Amino acid sequence: METVGAPVVPWWRGRRGEWYVAIQAGLFLLIALGPHTAPWLPAWSPDAGRVASVIGSVLMTGGLLWIVAGAAQLGRSLSALPYPKDAGKLIDTGVFGLVRHPMYCGAIWVAVGWALQTQGLLTLGYAVVMTVFLDLKASREERWLSGRFPEYGNYQARVRKLIPFVY
């Protein structure tokens, strides 16, 4: 029996960004469960550890709020995949008026906050790797969004990509 329309592509071929999601999940697990430090890395002083813990808690709380706000604002347009949903809408107000990828921004804040909370230099390194990865993932996602929404270029010109008012 012959199928009509576009051929079905298995998920593992990554047509809609499935590999990005798999790699991102692996990085989240590494940040959460991987070794935080190594014997050859310097230990944090007690004072620096206390300050880092407070800053880490603030960053994690703020990051979680950005993730929740972004997800709530996307509503039915929310997808685990970077490829936009067929019925998705371009949202450029609220948290999306401050940064184009608020959930990635929140994930970065949570990762850095966790590294500070655990006083883990290795975890901080993992957070940097995740930040670079999310920047690459966002760039790919933006190519798809630009193809879907003609007004995306104007949105890119006025709103920062990952870090409000900075980048």
Short mmCIF file of the C-alpha atoms (twelve columns), coordinates in Angstrom:
data_MODEL
# 
_entry.id   MODEL 
# 
loop_
_atom_site.group_PDB 
_atom_site.id 
_atom_site.type_symbol 
_atom_site.label_atom_id 
_atom_site.label_alt_id 
_atom_site.label_comp_id 
_atom_site.label_asym_id 
_atom_site.label_seq_id 
_atom_site.Cartn_x 
_atom_site.Cartn_y 
_atom_site.Cartn_z 
_atom_site.pdbx_PDB_model_num 
ATOM 1   C CA . MET A 1   0.000  0.000  0.000  1 
ATOM 2   C CA . GLU A 2   1.357  3.409  -0.969 1 
ATOM 3   C CA . THR A 3   1.227  6.424  1.362  1 
ATOM 4   C CA . VAL A 4   0.135  9.823  0.126  1 
ATOM 5   C CA . GLY A 5   2.036  13.007 0.976  1 
ATOM 6   C CA . ALA A 6   5.440  13.536 2.535  1 
ATOM 7   C CA . PRO A 7   7.351  10.450 3.623  1 
ATOM 8   C CA . VAL A 8   7.348  9.723  7.335  1 
ATOM 9   C CA . VAL A 9   10.792 10.380 8.781  1 
ATOM 10  C CA . PRO A 10  11.742 8.527  11.981 1 
ATOM 11  C CA . TRP A 11  12.337 10.741 15.033 1 
ATOM 12  C CA . TRP A 12  15.980 9.755  15.236 1 
ATOM 13  C CA . ARG A 13  16.646 11.420 11.879 1 
ATOM 14  C CA . GLY A 14  16.174 14.754 13.643 1 
ATOM 15  C CA . ARG A 15  14.008 16.570 11.088 1 
ATOM 16  C CA . ARG A 16  12.300 18.695 13.759 1 
ATOM 17  C CA . GLY A 17  15.265 19.077 16.105 1 
ATOM 18  C CA . GLU A 18  14.948 15.855 18.083 1 
ATOM 19  C CA . TRP A 19  18.719 15.541 18.515 1 
ATOM 20  C CA . TYR A 20  18.884 18.993 20.051 1 
ATOM 21  C CA . VAL A 21  16.389 17.882 22.696 1 
ATOM 22  C CA . ALA A 22  18.302 14.650 23.391 1 
ATOM 23  C CA . ILE A 23  21.614 16.483 23.793 1 
ATOM 24  C CA . GLN A 24  19.985 19.149 25.966 1 
ATOM 25  C CA . ALA A 25  18.518 16.454 28.240 1 
ATOM 26  C CA . GLY A 26  21.957 14.871 28.550 1 
ATOM 27  C CA . LEU A 27  23.489 18.209 29.508 1 
ATOM 28  C CA . PHE A 28  20.759 18.790 32.120 1 
ATOM 29  C CA . LEU A 29  21.511 15.373 33.619 1 
ATOM 30  C CA . LEU A 30  25.238 16.103 33.635 1 
ATOM 31  C CA . ILE A 31  24.653 19.409 35.417 1 
ATOM 32  C CA . ALA A 32  22.280 17.874 37.962 1 
ATOM 33  C CA . LEU A 33  23.983 14.543 38.595 1 
ATOM 34  C CA . GLY A 34  27.532 14.790 37.261 1 
ATOM 35  C CA . PRO A 35  30.574 15.269 39.474 1 
ATOM 36  C CA . HIS A 36  30.642 18.810 40.843 1 
ATOM 37  C CA . THR A 37  34.340 19.050 41.455 1 
ATOM 38  C CA . ALA A 38  37.579 17.141 41.158 1 
ATOM 39  C CA . PRO A 39  40.476 16.654 43.602 1 
ATOM 40  C CA . TRP A 40  42.756 18.867 41.510 1 
ATOM 41  C CA . LEU A 41  40.338 21.843 41.589 1 
ATOM 42  C CA . PRO A 42  40.599 24.421 44.385 1 
ATOM 43  C CA . ALA A 43  38.011 24.305 47.169 1 
ATOM 44  C CA . TRP A 44  35.784 27.289 47.845 1 
ATOM 45  C CA . SER A 45  36.432 29.228 51.031 1 
ATOM 46  C CA . PRO A 46  33.593 29.098 53.589 1 
ATOM 47  C CA . ASP A 47  32.751 32.787 52.995 1 
ATOM 48  C CA . ALA A 48  32.771 32.415 49.209 1 
ATOM 49  C CA . GLY A 49  30.657 29.279 49.565 1 
ATOM 50  C CA . ARG A 50  28.001 31.076 51.594 1 
ATOM 51  C CA . VAL A 51  27.806 33.966 49.123 1 
ATOM 52  C CA . ALA A 52  27.755 31.562 46.161 1 
ATOM 53  C CA . SER A 53  24.955 29.581 47.793 1 
ATOM 54  C CA . VAL A 54  22.769 32.666 48.219 1 
ATOM 55  C CA . ILE A 55  23.446 33.909 44.680 1 
ATOM 56  C CA . GLY A 56  22.830 30.405 43.358 1 
ATOM 57  C CA . SER A 57  19.467 30.188 45.094 1 
ATOM 58  C CA . VAL A 58  18.416 33.547 43.653 1 
ATOM 59  C CA . LEU A 59  19.511 32.543 40.142 1 
ATOM 60  C CA . MET A 60  17.724 29.189 40.316 1 
ATOM 61  C CA . THR A 61  14.511 30.783 41.558 1 
ATOM 62  C CA . GLY A 62  14.650 33.490 38.890 1 
ATOM 63  C CA . GLY A 63  15.473 30.944 36.205 1 
ATOM 64  C CA . LEU A 64  12.554 28.733 37.158 1 
ATOM 65  C CA . LEU A 65  10.248 31.762 37.037 1 
ATOM 66  C CA . TRP A 66  11.478 32.597 33.504 1 
ATOM 67  C CA . ILE A 67  10.900 29.006 32.396 1 
ATOM 68  C CA . VAL A 68  7.376  28.925 33.835 1 
ATOM 69  C CA . ALA A 69  6.510  32.368 32.444 1 
ATOM 70  C CA . GLY A 70  7.768  31.442 28.975 1 
ATOM 71  C CA . ALA A 71  5.915  28.125 28.955 1 
ATOM 72  C CA . ALA A 72  2.714  29.729 30.189 1 
ATOM 73  C CA . GLN A 73  2.922  32.496 27.624 1 
ATOM 74  C CA . LEU A 74  3.494  30.045 24.757 1 
ATOM 75  C CA . GLY A 75  0.427  28.044 25.731 1 
ATOM 76  C CA . ARG A 76  -0.562 25.759 22.857 1 
ATOM 77  C CA . SER A 77  2.478  26.873 20.850 1 
ATOM 78  C CA . LEU A 78  4.766  25.195 23.408 1 
ATOM 79  C CA . SER A 79  6.746  22.264 22.059 1 
ATOM 80  C CA . ALA A 80  9.671  20.262 23.376 1 
ATOM 81  C CA . LEU A 81  11.135 20.420 19.878 1 
ATOM 82  C CA . PRO A 82  12.793 23.542 18.477 1 
ATOM 83  C CA . TYR A 83  10.830 23.222 15.231 1 
ATOM 84  C CA . PRO A 84  7.746  25.470 15.479 1 
ATOM 85  C CA . LYS A 85  4.329  23.852 15.644 1 
ATOM 86  C CA . ASP A 86  2.221  24.107 12.509 1 
ATOM 87  C CA . ALA A 87  -0.498 26.045 14.349 1 
ATOM 88  C CA . GLY A 88  2.002  27.991 16.482 1 
ATOM 89  C CA . LYS A 89  1.943  31.748 16.824 1 
ATOM 90  C CA . LEU A 90  4.813  34.199 17.124 1 
ATOM 91  C CA . ILE A 91  4.776  35.672 20.616 1 
ATOM 92  C CA . ASP A 92  6.828  38.828 21.078 1 
ATOM 93  C CA . THR A 93  5.384  40.403 24.231 1 
ATOM 94  C CA . GLY A 94  5.722  39.688 27.956 1 
ATOM 95  C CA . VAL A 95  8.922  37.761 28.716 1 
ATOM 96  C CA . PHE A 96  9.330  37.271 24.966 1 
ATOM 97  C CA . GLY A 97  9.552  41.065 24.706 1 
ATOM 98  C CA . LEU A 98  12.647 40.970 26.931 1 
ATOM 99  C CA . VAL A 99  14.435 37.966 25.449 1 
ATOM 100 C CA . ARG A 100 13.629 35.781 22.416 1 
ATOM 101 C CA . HIS A 101 14.274 32.510 24.268 1 
ATOM 102 C CA . PRO A 102 13.176 33.012 27.889 1 
ATOM 103 C CA . MET A 103 13.095 29.305 28.707 1 
ATOM 104 C CA . TYR A 104 16.682 28.853 27.499 1 
ATOM 105 C CA . CYS A 105 17.615 31.953 29.498 1 
ATOM 106 C CA . GLY A 106 15.943 30.448 32.562 1 
ATOM 107 C CA . ALA A 107 17.712 27.123 32.039 1 
ATOM 108 C CA . ILE A 108 21.067 28.925 31.906 1 
ATOM 109 C CA . TRP A 109 20.280 30.786 35.137 1 
ATOM 110 C CA . VAL A 110 19.225 27.533 36.834 1 
ATOM 111 C CA . ALA A 111 22.407 25.760 35.671 1 
ATOM 112 C CA . VAL A 112 24.701 28.552 36.844 1 
ATOM 113 C CA . GLY A 113 22.729 28.840 40.075 1 
ATOM 114 C CA . TRP A 114 23.080 25.104 40.702 1 
ATOM 115 C CA . ALA A 115 26.826 25.315 40.055 1 
ATOM 116 C CA . LEU A 116 27.090 28.109 42.633 1 
ATOM 117 C CA . GLN A 117 24.797 26.291 45.058 1 
ATOM 118 C CA . THR A 118 26.914 23.122 44.874 1 
ATOM 119 C CA . GLN A 119 30.149 25.121 44.690 1 
ATOM 120 C CA . GLY A 120 31.091 22.994 41.704 1 
ATOM 121 C CA . LEU A 121 33.667 24.305 39.277 1 
ATOM 122 C CA . LEU A 122 33.031 21.313 37.022 1 
ATOM 123 C CA . THR A 123 29.306 22.034 37.167 1 
ATOM 124 C CA . LEU A 124 30.025 25.641 36.226 1 
ATOM 125 C CA . GLY A 125 31.958 24.305 33.230 1 
ATOM 126 C CA . TYR A 126 28.987 22.114 32.275 1 
ATOM 127 C CA . ALA A 127 26.758 25.197 32.522 1 
ATOM 128 C CA . VAL A 128 29.057 27.051 30.120 1 
ATOM 129 C CA . VAL A 129 28.896 24.120 27.682 1 
ATOM 130 C CA . MET A 130 25.099 24.105 27.976 1 
ATOM 131 C CA . THR A 131 24.998 27.875 27.346 1 
ATOM 132 C CA . VAL A 132 27.003 27.470 24.133 1 
ATOM 133 C CA . PHE A 133 24.780 24.560 23.116 1 
ATOM 134 C CA . LEU A 134 21.561 26.511 23.792 1 
ATOM 135 C CA . ASP A 135 22.930 29.411 21.755 1 
ATOM 136 C CA . LEU A 136 23.510 27.032 18.816 1 
ATOM 137 C CA . LYS A 137 20.087 25.429 19.302 1 
ATOM 138 C CA . ALA A 138 18.438 28.873 19.430 1 
ATOM 139 C CA . SER A 139 20.193 29.858 16.194 1 
ATOM 140 C CA . ARG A 140 18.808 26.774 14.447 1 
ATOM 141 C CA . GLU A 141 15.364 27.400 15.906 1 
ATOM 142 C CA . GLU A 142 15.481 30.998 14.687 1 
ATOM 143 C CA . ARG A 143 16.155 29.884 11.117 1 
ATOM 144 C CA . TRP A 144 12.982 27.785 11.309 1 
ATOM 145 C CA . LEU A 145 11.050 30.642 12.939 1 
ATOM 146 C CA . SER A 146 12.236 33.100 10.274 1 
ATOM 147 C CA . GLY A 147 10.951 30.742 7.594  1 
ATOM 148 C CA . ARG A 148 7.576  30.460 9.326  1 
ATOM 149 C CA . PHE A 149 7.040  34.074 10.432 1 
ATOM 150 C CA . PRO A 150 7.987  36.899 8.007  1 
ATOM 151 C CA . GLU A 151 8.027  39.419 10.897 1 
ATOM 152 C CA . TYR A 152 10.652 37.428 12.848 1 
ATOM 153 C CA . GLY A 153 13.526 39.527 11.476 1 
ATOM 154 C CA . ASN A 154 12.070 42.692 13.004 1 
ATOM 155 C CA . TYR A 155 11.604 40.853 16.303 1 
ATOM 156 C CA . GLN A 156 15.260 39.725 16.219 1 
ATOM 157 C CA . ALA A 157 16.388 43.297 15.620 1 
ATOM 158 C CA . ARG A 158 14.613 44.667 18.682 1 
ATOM 159 C CA . VAL A 159 14.842 41.850 21.291 1 
ATOM 160 C CA . ARG A 160 17.978 40.153 22.645 1 
ATOM 161 C CA . LYS A 161 18.500 36.446 22.089 1 
ATOM 162 C CA . LEU A 162 19.343 34.784 25.437 1 
ATOM 163 C CA . ILE A 163 20.226 37.331 28.115 1 
ATOM 164 C CA . PRO A 164 17.923 40.338 28.541 1 
ATOM 165 C CA . PHE A 165 19.544 43.666 27.576 1 
ATOM 166 C CA . VAL A 166 22.914 41.914 27.008 1 
ATOM 167 C CA . TYR A 167 22.845 39.138 24.380 1 
# 
